[in-house]
Structure formats: C-alpha cells, structure tokens
Amino acid sequence: MHSRFFQFILLVLSLVIVLSPGPSMAGNTVTFALFSREWAPFEMIVDGEPVGAAVELFKALMPPDVETTVELCPSPRSKLREPSGPVFARLESREWVKDAENFLWSEPVTSVKTVMYSSKTNPREYAGDASLYGLTVGCIKGFVYPIAEHLFARGKVVRYDVNDDLILLRMVKAGRVDVAFFDDISIAWMISKSEEMNNSDFHIAGNHLGSEDLRFFFSKHKAWEERLPEINRLIREKRADGTIDAIINRYR
C-alpha cells in the first residue's frame, strides 16, 4: 500500500516538473514589447505588421536558437516588470528608464544624439543649462529627458506634455512651445515622411545636447541573464561586420 502511494507521489511530481514552465524555457524564448503608439522609425506598425529599426535589430541580435516574437503593447515596459512569466525585451537608453536596475541590460547597440528644435521665427541655441532657463519645453507625456530633468525639478524650465510627436512638432513650428528635444534619427525620419513640414520650417540648434546609447533590456529572469554574454558577443560581432549600421542606415 505504502509502495503504491509512494509511486503515485513520484508520478505527480514528475508531471509537475515536465509541465511547469521552468527557468530553461525563459532562456529559449523572448518577445519584443513594441510600443503601440509607435516610436518611428524604431517601432512602427505598417499594414498591421510591427516593423522598424528596433524590430530588425532585435531579430538580428538574438541567439539563433532563441524563438523571437513581437507583441504590441500600450505600456510596453510594464511587460518587462512582471516578476514571472515570459521574457520580454525593449531597445532604449538606460537613462530613459527610472527603475533601470530592475532589468537586464545588454552592451550598447547603437547611439542617438539629442537635438533641439525651435521655430524659425524665434530661434534658440543651446549653450548649457542657462540657455534653457525660463523656456517652455515641449515633451512627450511619460518620456524622460536626461538633459533637462533636473531643470524641470528645480522649476528653471517649464515642461509642456503632449501625446504625439507630430503634434509636438506642429507646436514647435507655430511657436506654442519654445523648444523641443528629439533624437536625431527619429526627427529626421518624421520630417522626411511629412507632407506639411520640412527642415526649413525650423531652427535646429547648432550644438546637440548629448547622446545616449541604445541597449536591449530584458525581464530580470535568471535563465535569461545566462544568455547575456552570448547576446553581447553577437552585438560586438554585428557591429564589427557592419550589420547594425546597415539596419540603422535604412531608416536615416
């Protein structure tokens, strides 16, 4: 009787082990959490399909034995904060993420420069913090701006939030905000695709405000942490052979 009961317990435990999504599965699949509001040209939806530079880089830089998928999310970082479940990924600057320590980060993949746009009729130049004092800066709601966060906190600069890059660009052109900050790749893409605006409608500050490295960051799972050395090796290899530059240049 005891022997049969013991065999039954072993069978149940075996089934639990086989059917449970253990840590090994977390190292074999990863899903890119694509921002459904878009961050062109890095994250876009074209004909219902997720595309963009970040999606291409994601597929090119994950290990070949890892299954990759893309999921549209209105709040993509929240997917990476889930303590258990599937591994999710994003491509962003560490400086843009307030709780960066809660994620796993790769080596830099590429970098973007922060450029400042103002209206043609009221041009502004950047020459350090003091050159921004008293200005109203147009921002995307929820975005972090490393160059100006300390100025917002001290009340030296007024932050004006909107929900869309195109709306923000229109506000800059109309002089409804004094300046706005963009990454150089996104703003070049946006203006090149616009039928209502071009660079001649704006003043672009001669000095850029800094640059940020874009890295992949992932859900903090132990099994996925073990994959980071391989991902970093692939990033170095694809940077050296020109793969990363070739992908980025398609969106410049």
C-alpha positions in Angstrom: 0.0 0.0 0.0 2.7 2.4 1.0 4.7 1.4 -2.1 1.8 2.3 -4.4 1.2 5.6 -2.7 4.9 6.5 -3.0 4.9 5.6 -6.7 1.8 7.8 -7.2 3.5 10.8 -5.5 6.6 10.3 -7.7 4.3 10.3 -10.8 2.6 13.5 -9.8 5.9 15.2 -9.1 7.3 14.1 -12.4 4.3 15.6 -14.2 4.6 18.9 -12.4 8.3 19.1 -13.4 7.5 18.3 -17.1 4.5 20.5 -17.4 5.8 23.5 -15.5 7.4 26.4 -17.4 10.7 26.1 -15.7 13.7 28.5 -15.9 15.1 26.8 -19.0 12.1 27.9 -21.1 12.8 31.5 -20.0 16.1 31.2 -21.8 14.7 29.9 -25.1 12.0 32.5 -26.0 11.8 36.3 -25.9 9.2 38.7 -27.0 9.8 42.3 -28.1 7.3 44.6 -26.5 6.6 47.1 -29.2 5.1 50.5 -28.2 1.7 50.5 -29.9 1.7 54.4 -30.0 4.9 54.0 -32.2 8.4 55.4 -31.9 9.2 55.9 -35.6 11.4 54.7 -37.2 12.4 52.3 -34.4 8.9 50.9 -33.7 6.1 51.2 -36.2 3.0 49.4 -37.4 2.7 49.2 -41.2 -0.3 47.4 -42.7 -1.0 45.9 -39.4 2.5 44.5 -39.0 5.2 45.5 -36.4 8.2 46.9 -38.2 11.1 49.3 -37.6 14.8 49.5 -36.8 14.4 48.2 -33.3 12.4 45.1 -34.6 15.1 44.4 -37.2 17.9 44.8 -34.6 16.0 42.5 -32.2 15.7 39.7 -34.8 19.3 40.1 -35.9 20.9 40.1 -32.5 19.1 37.4 -30.6 20.8 34.0 -30.4 19.8 31.7 -33.3 18.3 29.1 -31.0 16.0 31.6 -29.3 12.4 31.9 -30.5 11.6 35.6 -31.1 8.1 37.2 -31.4 6.8 40.7 -31.3 3.8 41.9 -29.2 2.1 45.3 -29.4 1.7 47.0 -26.0 0.3 50.3 -25.0 2.6 50.2 -21.9 5.5 48.0 -23.0 7.8 48.5 -20.1 5.1 47.0 -17.8 5.6 43.7 -19.6 9.2 43.6 -18.6 8.4 44.3 -14.9 6.3 41.1 -14.5 8.2 39.0 -11.9 7.4 35.7 -13.6 6.2 34.5 -17.0 7.7 35.1 -20.5 10.8 37.2 -21.1 10.2 40.5 -22.8 12.6 42.9 -24.4 12.9 46.6 -25.4 15.5 48.8 -27.1 16.1 52.0 -25.2 18.6 54.2 -23.4 19.3 53.2 -19.8 19.0 56.9 -18.9 15.3 56.9 -20.1 14.3 54.3 -17.6 13.9 55.4 -13.9 14.0 51.9 -12.5 16.8 50.6 -14.8 18.2 48.4 -12.0 15.1 46.2 -12.3 16.1 44.9 -15.7 18.9 43.1 -17.5 20.8 45.3 -19.9 22.9 44.5 -22.9 26.0 46.3 -24.2 25.3 49.3 -26.4 23.8 48.5 -29.8 23.8 52.0 -31.3 23.5 55.6 -30.2 21.3 58.6 -30.9 22.0 62.3 -30.5 19.6 64.7 -28.7 18.9 67.7 -31.0 16.9 70.8 -30.1 14.3 72.3 -32.5 12.7 75.7 -32.2 10.6 77.9 -34.5 12.1 79.7 -37.4 10.7 83.0 -36.2 12.1 82.6 -32.6 15.3 80.5 -32.9 17.0 79.2 -29.9 20.6 77.9 -29.4 21.8 75.6 -26.7 24.8 76.7 -24.7 24.4 74.8 -21.4 21.7 74.8 -18.8 21.4 78.6 -18.5 20.4 78.9 -22.2 17.2 76.9 -21.3 16.2 78.9 -18.2 12.7 80.3 -18.5 11.8 78.4 -21.6 8.8 76.1 -22.2 9.9 72.8 -23.5 7.6 70.6 -25.4 7.8 66.9 -24.3 6.1 63.6 -24.9 4.0 62.6 -21.9 5.7 59.9 -19.9 9.1 60.3 -21.6 12.3 61.0 -19.6 14.6 63.7 -20.9 18.0 63.3 -19.1 19.3 66.6 -20.3 16.5 68.6 -18.7 15.0 66.5 -15.8 17.0 68.4 -13.2 15.8 71.7 -14.7 12.2 70.6 -14.6 12.6 69.6 -11.0 14.1 73.0 -10.0 11.5 75.0 -11.9 14.1 76.5 -14.2 12.3 75.2 -17.3 8.6 74.6 -17.9 7.6 71.2 -19.2 4.6 71.0 -21.5 3.4 67.5 -22.3 1.6 66.2 -25.4 0.8 62.7 -26.5 2.2 62.6 -30.1 5.5 63.5 -31.8 3.7 65.1 -34.8 1.5 67.3 -32.6 4.7 68.4 -30.7 6.4 69.3 -34.0 3.5 71.4 -35.1 3.6 73.2 -31.8 7.2 74.0 -32.2 6.6 75.3 -35.7 3.8 77.5 -34.5 5.8 78.8 -31.6 3.4 77.4 -29.0 6.4 75.9 -27.2 9.9 77.5 -27.2 11.8 74.3 -28.0 11.5 70.5 -28.1 14.1 67.8 -27.9 14.2 64.9 -30.3 16.6 62.1 -31.1 18.4 62.8 -34.4 17.2 59.6 -36.1 13.5 59.9 -35.2 13.2 63.6 -36.1 15.0 63.1 -39.5 12.6 60.2 -40.3 9.5 62.1 -39.2 10.3 65.2 -41.2 11.2 63.2 -44.3 7.8 61.5 -44.2 5.8 64.6 -43.5 3.8 66.3 -46.3 3.3 69.5 -44.2 6.7 70.3 -42.8 10.4 70.2 -43.7 13.6 71.3 -42.0 13.3 74.8 -43.4 10.3 75.4 -41.1 12.5 75.1 -38.0 15.7 76.3 -36.4 17.9 73.4 -35.4 20.4 74.3 -32.6 24.0 74.1 -33.8 25.1 72.1 -30.7 23.5 68.8 -29.9 22.6 68.3 -26.3 24.4 65.0 -25.8 24.0 61.4 -27.0 22.6 58.2 -25.5 23.5 54.6 -26.1 20.6 52.4 -27.0 20.7 48.9 -25.4 18.4 45.9 -25.3 16.9 45.4 -21.9 15.0 42.4 -20.7 12.8 41.0 -17.9 15.0 40.1 -15.0 15.0 36.3 -15.2 17.9 34.2 -14.1 17.8 31.9 -17.1 17.8 34.9 -19.4 20.7 36.5 -17.5 22.7 33.5 -18.5 22.1 34.4 -22.2 23.5 37.9 -21.9 27.2 37.1 -22.6 26.1 35.4 -25.9 23.9 38.4 -26.8 26.7 40.8 -26.1 29.0 38.8 -28.2 26.5 38.9 -31.1 26.2 42.7 -30.7 30.0 43.1 -30.9 30.2 40.8 -34.0 27.3 42.5 -35.8 28.8 46.0 -35.0 32.1 44.9 -36.4 30.8 43.4 -39.6 28.5 46.4 -40.4 25.2 44.6 -39.8 24.0 47.1 -37.2 25.0 50.2 -39.2 23.3 48.7 -42.3 20.0 48.3 -40.4 20.1 51.8 -38.9 21.1 53.4 -42.2 17.9 52.1 -43.9 15.9 54.4 -41.5 18.0 57.5 -41.8 
